[in-house]
């Protein structure tokens, strides 16, 4: 993931400005969806 990627806070995690990368909070860890 590029360092300049800006993430918007969404329910349950974060999503990149272009909507392609999602960082989802799980009970034990974080999951990255592309």
C-alpha positions, 0 to 999 in steps of 0.5 A: 500500500502506498504511503500517500494513500489516504484512508477514510474512516468507515464503519468497521474500518477504513477505506481508501479515497478511490475505494479500492483498498479496504482495511476491515477491523476484525475481532483479533486483527485487521484485514486488508481487502483490495 
